[in-house]
Amino acid sequence: MKLFLTGILLLIAGLTTSAQQSYNVDNIPKNLLPYASAVIRNNDVTIEVKTADNTIYHVKTAITVLNKNGDNLAHIEIWHNKSNVIRYVKGVVLNEFGIQTNKFSESDFEDASAANDFSLFEDSRVKHYMPAVTNYPYTIEYEYELRSKQSLNFEDWQPNPNAGIAVESSSFNFICKPDFNIRYKETNIPDKVIIGKNETGEKTYYWHITNLKAIKDEPYSPDKNSYLSSVKIAPEKFSYEGITGSFTNWNELGKWIYDKLLVNRDQLPDQTVAHINDITRDITDPKEKARKIYEYMQQKTRYVSVQVGIGGYQPFPAADVDKLSYGDCKALVYYMQALLKIAHINSWYCMVEAGNNKTSMYSDFASMDQGNHVILCIPFKNDTTWLECTSQKIPFGFLGDFTDDRNVLACTPEGGKLLHTPKYTAQNNLQSRKAGFVINDKGELSGSMETSFMGTQYDNREGLISKSSMEQTKELNDIYPINNLEIEKFDFKQDKSLQPVTFEHIKLIARDYASVSEGKFYFMVNPVNRTSIGPREVRNRLNAVYINEGYTDVDEISYTLPKGYHLEKIPLNINISKPFGSYTATMALKDDQLIYKRKIQLVDGNYSKDSYQELVDFYKNVTDADNYSVTLVKNN
């Protein structure tokens, strides 16, 4: 009997070793290696909705990391809280031959709070594990199961989550009861879904991808969701933290948010109502009333994130924010909405996917997981105004590049509406500078410059303004590439009108700015706004060119020079015009006055992949011109 059991154990061990050795790097199809930093050897994801408040995730993955650029894919992160409970996790590390070198379990994971620095309280946590491997290639194979007590949000299936990742095999199986209906959105999926039933009569939705080549990482590419593969799932009926609901489109989802999460939470104390009436009593223009109320809200409150249970979606009652004087984005927006209501000003609570990269909600597919932030819309007649309520400094009606130019969901009493936030154009996003400098016969530079920042460039100095004088001086020295720079005086002013502007004034000197040798002066004509590097070369580009945010920079510098000099070479005079942007740089010397003018504009939008080389060449020419050096020769 003992020999029999030993034989069985040896057989099982042999089968396991054989299975692992199938992950030998030599077994990877050669056509999957180009551009790949990692190869997903096998990935099986199963989501099973047992009941509306009981969803099971089962994930089994094997990934071969080919070089250090693929290490992030071997970093396992499992998010959890009281509503998302890890049932188990285990795995092994294999060498290039597919032979096990290490194993790990849940006890080897570090369990850390997922709260950010500005959260008051957040119950999200993350268990994470990174294998201590320095020899490439290696393979990590792991498996885990997670129970989620909700059916509102399901994780997207992303077989190739980033560029540089090839896929041997990846599958996604969604299982649910016959009466649980879903909608799904497929993006770049070569083989469409197979819908069927399993042996217990449950509905199954099955996707499978094999031999998916790695996509090159290319600068100036569109949103990765437009060219990588994914499947999104949304329920028709759901339960979340004990609250039930249903939706099939944005209108119904917005209606559920309004009715279940927002209604009857906007009552405010009598003294607050009286105060709002008092500060707006003499204002007749509704927009100016809204501005006055917004400034009151900014002065009274501060942003603190709170993400617990349904609080992740439901704002604090307005009275709580009024009492505590803090809240997260949802709470502050809802509080502002309640304050405006006192003045009989209608407004809409809007969900948005915030971030510097513009990400719009899908117009044809509604789901709760497409927004990570909340802003406020005031639909004045012919003059819609948008408010960012988490900042104590941002001007009234200004969003900046965190939420501009994208689809958002407005939650109204009539239901959800997809709206589009304002777009700041390349012309709007203007940085304009004028400087007057003197270079004496010893090569010392002195003078002053005035710079204004508008549009999304309004924020260029926002972080700097709040710092100490010493920190400001240090940072300004880093911003301006002037050798031996000494800032004698500086100040900032901000015009927070509907077209906000930040003004910067600097008085400076720089010893030995110009080199003086054998009757010649040498100096860089553009000391303040130089382009040092452009996009890298990419051969056989696949993606279209995408410029996320446009801008315009205008610089004009007048130099007073020592008398009796002339230019040794032809003055700088360059003019480049392309569909995606333009650049001009000129200089002219008359007597002892040298005038330098520079303008660069980059226009946001989508351009053909063939224009990428033009963009590379454009920046090469800009870099050369920005680093142009003047040579002045003493007159005879």
C-alpha positions in Angstrom: 0.0 0.0 0.0 2.8 2.4 0.9 4.6 1.6 -2.4 1.3 2.3 -4.3 0.8 5.7 -2.6 4.4 6.6 -3.3 3.9 5.7 -7.0 0.8 7.9 -7.2 2.6 10.8 -5.6 5.5 10.4 -8.0 3.1 10.3 -10.9 1.4 13.5 -9.8 4.7 15.2 -9.2 5.8 14.1 -12.7 2.6 15.5 -14.3 3.1 18.8 -12.4 6.7 19.1 -13.5 5.8 18.3 -17.0 3.0 20.9 -17.0 5.4 23.5 -15.6 8.2 22.6 -18.1 5.7 23.4 -20.9 6.5 26.9 -19.9 10.0 26.5 -21.2 10.9 29.7 -23.0 11.9 27.8 -26.1 8.2 26.7 -26.4 7.1 30.3 -27.1 6.1 30.7 -30.7 8.8 32.8 -32.4 6.3 35.1 -34.0 5.3 36.3 -30.6 8.7 37.5 -29.5 9.1 40.8 -31.6 8.5 43.9 -29.5 7.5 41.7 -26.5 8.9 42.3 -23.0 6.6 39.6 -21.6 4.4 36.8 -22.9 1.2 35.7 -21.3 1.5 32.0 -21.7 -1.9 31.2 -20.3 -4.6 33.4 -18.6 -8.0 32.0 -17.6 -10.5 34.4 -16.0 -13.8 33.2 -14.7 -16.5 35.5 -13.3 -19.5 33.7 -11.8 -22.5 35.6 -10.5 -24.1 33.2 -8.1 -26.6 35.8 -6.7 -26.9 39.6 -7.1 -24.7 40.1 -4.0 -22.3 37.2 -4.5 -19.8 37.2 -7.4 -16.8 34.9 -7.6 -13.7 35.8 -9.5 -11.3 33.0 -10.3 -8.0 33.9 -12.1 -5.2 31.6 -13.2 -2.2 33.1 -15.0 1.2 32.2 -16.3 3.5 35.0 -17.5 7.0 34.8 -18.9 9.0 37.9 -18.3 11.7 38.3 -21.0 13.4 41.4 -19.7 13.2 44.1 -17.0 10.6 46.1 -19.0 8.2 43.2 -18.3 8.7 43.0 -14.5 5.6 45.1 -13.8 3.5 42.3 -15.3 4.9 39.9 -12.7 3.9 42.3 -9.9 0.7 40.7 -8.6 -1.8 43.2 -7.0 -5.1 42.1 -5.6 -7.4 44.8 -4.3 -9.7 43.9 -1.5 -11.9 45.3 1.3 -14.8 44.1 3.4 -17.0 43.7 0.3 -14.3 42.0 -1.8 -12.7 39.2 0.1 -9.7 37.1 -1.1 -10.4 33.4 -0.6 -7.0 32.1 -1.5 -3.9 32.9 -3.6 -0.9 30.7 -4.5 1.8 30.5 -7.1 5.2 29.4 -8.3 8.2 31.0 -10.0 9.9 29.1 -12.8 13.2 29.5 -14.5 13.7 29.8 -18.3 13.4 26.0 -18.6 10.1 26.0 -16.9 11.5 24.4 -13.7 10.2 25.6 -10.4 12.7 27.7 -8.4 10.3 29.1 -5.7 6.7 29.0 -4.6 4.5 31.5 -2.7 1.2 31.8 -1.0 -1.0 34.5 0.5 1.3 34.7 3.5 4.1 36.0 1.3 2.1 38.9 0.1 2.4 42.3 1.6 -1.0 43.7 2.7 -1.0 47.5 2.4 -3.6 50.2 2.6 -4.7 51.5 -0.8 -5.6 54.8 0.7 -4.0 57.9 -0.9 -2.3 60.7 0.9 -5.5 62.9 0.9 -7.9 60.3 2.2 -9.5 60.7 5.6 -10.6 57.1 5.6 -10.6 54.5 2.9 -11.2 50.8 3.4 -9.6 49.6 0.2 -6.4 47.5 0.6 -4.1 45.8 -1.8 -2.2 42.6 -1.4 0.9 42.6 -3.6 3.8 40.3 -4.4 6.9 40.8 -6.6 9.1 37.8 -7.2 12.8 38.4 -6.3 14.2 37.3 -9.6 17.1 39.0 -11.4 17.8 36.4 -14.1 15.8 36.7 -17.3 13.8 35.2 -18.7 11.6 33.8 -15.9 7.9 32.7 -15.5 5.5 33.4 -12.7 2.4 31.2 -12.5 -0.3 32.0 -9.9 -4.0 31.5 -9.1 -6.4 33.3 -6.8 -10.1 33.5 -6.0 -12.0 36.6 -4.8 -15.5 37.0 -3.6 -17.3 40.2 -4.3 -20.5 41.1 -2.5 -22.0 43.1 -5.4 -22.9 42.8 -9.1 -22.8 46.4 -10.3 -19.2 46.5 -11.5 -17.2 43.7 -13.1 -13.5 43.9 -14.0 -12.8 44.3 -17.6 -11.1 41.5 -19.4 -7.9 42.8 -21.0 -5.9 39.9 -22.5 -3.1 42.3 -23.6 -3.3 45.1 -21.0 -0.4 47.1 -22.4 1.9 47.5 -25.3 4.9 45.2 -25.3 2.9 42.1 -24.2 2.2 39.1 -26.4 -0.4 36.5 -25.6 -0.2 32.7 -26.3 -3.6 32.0 -24.8 -6.2 33.9 -22.8 -9.8 33.1 -22.0 -12.7 34.8 -20.3 -15.7 32.9 -19.0 -18.7 34.8 -17.6 -21.3 32.6 -15.8 -24.7 33.7 -14.4 -28.2 32.5 -13.7 -30.6 32.4 -16.7 -32.5 35.5 -15.3 -29.3 37.6 -14.9 -29.0 39.6 -18.1 -25.8 41.5 -19.2 -24.6 43.8 -21.9 -21.1 43.6 -23.2 -18.8 45.7 -25.3 -16.0 44.0 -27.3 -13.0 46.0 -28.5 -10.4 44.6 -30.9 -11.5 41.0 -30.2 -10.8 38.8 -33.2 -13.1 35.9 -32.2 -16.5 37.0 -30.9 -18.3 35.7 -27.9 -19.7 32.1 -27.7 -22.9 32.1 -25.7 -24.3 28.9 -24.3 -25.3 27.0 -21.2 -23.3 24.8 -18.8 -24.4 21.4 -17.4 -26.3 23.1 -14.6 -28.3 25.3 -16.9 -26.5 28.6 -16.2 -25.7 31.0 -19.0 -22.1 31.2 -20.2 -20.3 33.9 -22.2 -17.0 32.7 -23.4 -14.1 34.6 -25.2 -10.8 33.1 -26.2 -7.7 34.7 -27.8 -4.6 32.9 -29.0 -1.3 34.0 -30.6 -1.8 37.7 -30.1 1.4 39.6 -31.1 2.8 42.3 -29.0 2.1 45.9 -30.0 5.0 48.3 -30.2 5.1 51.0 -27.6 4.9 54.1 -29.8 5.0 57.8 -28.6 2.1 60.0 -29.4 -0.3 57.0 -29.6 -4.0 57.2 -29.1 -5.7 56.0 -25.9 -4.6 52.4 -25.5 -8.2 51.2 -25.2 -8.7 52.1 -28.9 -6.1 49.6 -30.1 -5.7 46.9 -27.4 -8.2 44.1 -26.8 -10.9 44.2 -24.1 -14.3 43.2 -23.0 -16.5 45.3 -20.7 -19.5 43.7 -18.9 -22.5 45.6 -17.4 -25.5 44.1 -15.7 -29.2 45.0 -16.3 -30.1 44.4 -12.7 -27.7 44.5 -9.8 -27.1 44.9 -6.1 -24.4 47.1 -4.6 -24.0 47.5 -0.8 -27.6 46.4 -0.3 -29.0 48.9 -2.8 -30.6 47.3 -5.9 -31.2 48.8 -9.3 -31.3 48.3 -13.1 -30.2 50.1 -16.2 -29.6 49.5 -19.9 -28.4 52.9 -21.0 -27.0 56.2 -19.6 -30.4 57.7 -19.0 -31.5 54.8 -16.7 -28.1 54.8 -14.9 -28.2 58.5 -14.3 -31.8 58.2 -13.0 -30.8 55.4 -10.6 -27.9 57.6 -9.3 -30.2 60.6 -8.8 -33.1 58.7 -7.2 -31.1 56.2 -5.0 -27.9 58.1 -4.2 -28.6 61.8 -4.3 -32.3 62.6 -3.5 -33.3 64.0 -0.1 -29.7 64.6 1.2 -29.5 68.3 0.4 -31.1 69.9 3.5 -29.0 72.6 5.1 -29.2 74.4 8.5 -31.3 77.5 8.7 -28.3 79.7 9.4 -26.5 78.5 6.3 -29.6 79.2 4.2 -29.8 82.7 5.7 -26.1 83.4 5.0 -26.4 82.4 1.4 -29.4 84.6 1.0 -27.6 87.4 2.6 -24.4 87.3 0.5 -26.4 87.1 -2.8 -29.2 89.6 -1.9 -27.8 92.5 -3.9 -26.7 90.3 -6.9 -29.2 90.0 -9.8 -27.1 88.1 -12.4 -27.5 84.3 -11.7 -24.0 83.6 -12.8 -22.5 86.2 -10.5 -24.7 84.7 -7.7 -23.2 81.3 -8.5 -19.7 82.7 -8.4 -20.3 84.3 -5.0 -21.6 81.0 -3.6 -18.7 79.0 -5.2 -16.2 81.3 -3.6 -18.0 80.9 -0.2 -17.8 77.1 -0.7 -14.1 77.2 -1.5 -13.3 79.3 1.6 -15.4 77.1 3.9 -14.4 73.6 2.8 -11.4 71.5 2.0 -11.0 68.3 0.0 -10.6 65.0 1.9 -11.2 61.7 0.2 -13.6 59.2 1.9 -14.1 55.8 0.1 -16.1 53.4 2.3 -18.8 51.0 1.1 -21.6 52.8 -0.7 -19.8 56.0 0.2 -17.6 55.2 -2.8 -20.6 56.3 -4.9 -22.9 58.2 -2.5 -22.0 61.7 -1.2 -22.2 62.8 2.4 -25.4 64.6 3.2 -25.0 68.3 2.5 -25.6 69.1 6.2 -22.6 66.9 7.2 -20.3 68.8 4.8 -21.7 72.1 6.2 -20.9 71.0 9.7 -17.5 69.3 9.1 -16.2 71.7 6.4 -14.7 68.9 4.4 -15.6 66.2 1.9 -14.6 64.2 -1.1 -15.4 65.2 -4.7 -18.9 63.8 -4.5 -19.7 65.5 -1.2 -18.3 68.9 -2.2 -20.2 68.8 -5.5 -23.4 67.8 -3.8 -22.8 70.5 -1.1 -22.3 73.1 -3.8 -25.4 71.9 -5.6 -27.4 72.3 -2.3 -26.0 75.9 -1.8 -27.0 76.8 -5.3 -30.5 75.5 -4.7 -31.0 78.1 -2.0 -30.5 80.8 -4.7 -32.8 78.9 -7.0 -30.0 78.0 -9.4 -30.3 74.6 -11.0 -27.2 72.4 -11.4 -26.2 68.8 -12.3 -24.0 66.3 -10.6 -21.7 64.9 -13.2 -19.5 61.8 -13.2 -16.3 62.0 -15.3 -13.1 60.0 -15.9 -10.6 62.6 -14.8 -6.9 62.7 -15.7 -4.5 64.5 -18.0 -5.2 62.0 -20.8 -8.7 62.7 -22.1 -10.9 59.7 -21.6 -14.6 59.9 -22.6 -17.4 57.7 -21.5 -18.6 55.4 -24.3 -21.7 56.9 -25.9 -23.0 53.4 -26.8 -22.3 51.6 -23.6 -23.4 52.6 -20.1 -21.5 51.3 -17.0 -20.8 52.6 -13.6 -17.0 52.0 -13.8 -16.4 54.7 -16.4 -16.0 57.6 -14.0 -13.5 58.3 -11.2 -14.4 61.8 -10.3 -17.4 64.2 -9.9 -17.8 67.8 -11.2 -20.7 70.2 -11.3 -22.5 71.6 -14.3 -24.7 74.8 -14.1 -26.8 74.9 -17.3 -27.3 78.6 -17.6 -29.3 79.6 -20.7 -26.8 79.8 -23.6 -23.9 79.8 -21.1 -23.2 76.4 -19.5 -20.7 76.7 -16.6 -18.6 73.9 -15.2 -17.2 73.8 -11.6 -14.3 71.8 -10.1 -15.3 71.8 -6.4 -12.3 70.0 -4.8 -9.9 73.0 -5.2 -9.8 76.0 -2.9 -7.9 78.0 -5.6 -9.2 77.1 -9.0 -11.2 80.0 -10.6 -14.9 79.9 -11.0 -15.9 78.2 -14.3 -12.4 76.8 -15.0 -11.7 73.0 -15.3 -8.2 72.8 -16.7 -6.8 69.7 -18.4 -7.9 67.3 -15.6 -11.5 67.1 -16.9 -11.6 69.1 -20.1 -12.9 67.9 -23.5 -14.6 64.6 -22.7 -18.0 63.0 -22.3 -19.4 63.0 -18.8 -22.6 61.7 -17.2 -25.0 64.4 -15.9 -27.4 62.9 -13.3 -30.7 64.9 -13.5 -34.2 64.3 -12.2 -35.2 63.2 -15.7 -32.3 60.7 -16.0 -28.7 60.6 -17.2 -27.4 62.8 -20.0 -24.1 62.5 -21.7 -22.6 66.0 -22.0 -19.2 67.2 -23.2 -16.9 69.4 -21.1 -15.3 72.5 -22.6 -12.4 72.1 -24.9 -9.3 74.4 -24.4 -7.8 74.9 -27.9 -4.2 75.3 -28.8 -4.9 79.1 -29.1 -6.5 79.2 -25.7 -3.6 77.4 -24.0 -1.3 80.3 -24.4 2.0 81.1 -22.6 3.2 84.5 -23.6 6.5 86.1 -22.5 8.2 89.4 -23.0 11.7 90.0 -21.7 14.1 93.0 -21.8 17.8 92.0 -21.2 21.1 93.9 -21.2 24.4 92.1 -21.8 27.3 94.3 -20.8 30.9 94.1 -22.1 31.8 91.6 -19.5 29.1 89.1 -20.7 26.8 89.7 -17.7 23.1 89.3 -18.4 20.6 91.4 -16.5 17.0 92.4 -16.9 13.4 91.3 -16.3 10.7 89.3 -18.0 6.9 89.1 -17.8 5.1 85.9 -18.5 1.3 85.2 -18.7 -0.2 81.7 -18.6 -3.7 81.1 -20.0 -6.0 78.2 -20.7 -4.7 74.9 -19.5 -1.3 76.6 -19.0 -2.9 78.8 -16.3 -1.9 76.0 -13.9 1.8 76.0 -14.9 2.7 77.9 -11.7 -0.1 76.7 -9.4 2.0 74.3 -7.5 4.8 76.8 -7.2 2.7 79.7 -5.9 1.8 77.9 -2.7 5.4 77.1 -1.8 7.8 79.1 0.4 9.9 81.9 -1.1 13.1 79.7 -0.8 11.4 76.8 -2.6 10.0 79.1 -5.3 13.5 80.5 -6.0 15.0 77.1 -6.3 12.3 75.9 -8.6 12.5 78.9 -10.8 16.2 78.3 -11.2 15.3 74.8 -12.4 12.7 76.0 -14.8 14.8 78.5 -16.6 18.0 77.1 -18.2 20.2 80.1 -17.7 23.8 79.5 -16.6 24.7 81.3 -13.3 21.2 82.6 -12.9 20.5 84.7 -9.8 16.9 85.8 -9.3 16.8 89.2 -7.6 13.0 89.6 -7.4 9.9 87.8 -8.5 6.2 87.8 -7.9 3.0 86.0 -9.1 -0.5 87.4 -9.7 -3.6 85.6 -10.7 -6.7 87.0 -12.5 -9.5 84.6 -11.7 -12.0 85.9 -14.2 -13.9 83.7 -16.6 -10.7 83.7 -18.8 -8.2 83.2 -16.0 -4.6 84.3 -16.3 -1.5 83.7 -14.1 1.2 86.5 -14.3 4.8 86.0 -13.4 7.4 88.8 -13.1 11.1 88.0 -12.6 14.1 90.3 -12.3 17.4 88.5 -12.8 21.1 88.6 -13.4 23.5 86.0 -14.7 27.2 86.5 -14.7 29.3 85.2 -17.6 26.1 84.5 -19.6 28.0 85.6 -22.8 31.5 84.3 -23.5 33.9 87.1 -24.5 37.0 86.1 -26.5 39.3 87.9 -28.9 36.8 90.6 -29.8 33.8 88.3 -30.1 30.7 87.7 -28.1 29.0 84.3 -27.9 25.6 83.6 -26.3 22.4 81.6 -26.7 19.7 83.8 -28.1 16.9 81.8 -26.4 17.8 81.5 -22.7 14.3 80.8 -21.3 12.2 78.4 -23.3 14.3 75.8 -25.1 13.3 72.4 -26.4 16.0 69.9 -25.5 14.6 66.6 -26.8 11.9 65.4 -29.2 10.1 62.1 -29.8 12.2 59.1 -30.6 12.5 57.6 -34.0 10.0 54.7 -34.7 10.3 52.7 -37.9 7.3 51.0 -39.5 4.9 52.8 -37.2 1.5 51.1 -36.7 -0.6 53.6 -34.6 -2.0 56.9 -35.7 -0.4 60.0 -34.2 -2.4 61.5 -31.4 -1.7 64.8 -29.7 -3.7 65.0 -26.4 -3.5 68.7 -25.6 -2.5 71.6 -27.8 -0.7 74.7 -26.7 0.9 77.9 -27.9 4.1 79.5 -26.6 5.1 83.0 -27.7 8.5 84.6 -26.6 9.9 87.9 -27.4 13.2 89.0 -26.0 15.0 92.3 -26.7 18.7 92.6 -25.9 20.6 95.8 -25.4 24.2 94.9 -26.4 27.6 96.6 -26.1 28.0 99.1 -29.0 30.2 98.5 -32.0 29.4 94.8 -32.8 27.9 93.1 -35.8 26.6 89.6 -36.5 29.2 87.1 -37.8 26.6 84.8 -39.5 23.2 85.1 -41.1 20.6 85.8 -38.5 18.3 83.1 -37.4 15.2 82.9 -39.6 13.1 79.7 -39.5 9.5 79.1 -40.4 7.9 75.6 -40.2 4.3 74.8 -40.8 2.7 71.3 -40.5 -0.9 70.1 -40.0 -0.1 69.3 -36.4 1.7 72.6 -35.5 4.0 75.4 -36.5 7.2 77.1 -35.4 8.8 80.4 -36.2 12.0 81.9 -34.8 13.6 85.1 -36.0 16.2 87.6 -34.8 17.3 91.0 -36.1 20.1 93.3 -35.0 19.9 97.1 -35.4 22.6 99.2 -33.8 22.9 97.8 -30.3 19.4 96.3 -30.2 18.8 92.6 -30.9 15.2 91.4 -31.1 14.5 87.7 -30.9 11.0 86.3 -31.5 9.8 82.7 -31.1 6.4 81.0 -31.5 5.6 77.3 -31.3 2.1 75.8 -31.6 1.1 72.2 -31.3 -2.5 71.4 -32.3 -4.3 68.5 -30.6 -6.0 65.9 -32.6 -5.5 62.7 -34.6 -3.1 62.5 -37.5 -2.0 59.7 -39.9 0.7 57.4 -38.8 2.8 58.6 -41.7 3.0 62.1 -40.1 5.0 60.7 -37.2 8.3 61.1 -39.0 7.3 64.7 -39.8 6.7 65.2 -36.1 10.2 63.8 -35.3 11.8 66.1 -37.9 9.7 69.0 -36.7 11.1 68.7 -33.1 14.7 68.2 -34.4 14.4 71.5 -36.2 12.9 73.2 -33.2 15.6 71.8 -31.0 18.4 73.1 -33.3 16.8 76.5 -33.6 16.1 76.8 -29.8 19.8 76.2 -29.2 21.0 78.7 -31.7 24.1 80.6 -30.6 24.8 84.2 -31.5 28.3 85.3 -32.5 29.0 89.1 -32.4 32.1 90.4 -33.9 33.8 93.8 -33.0 33.5 96.4 -35.7 36.9 97.5 -37.2 
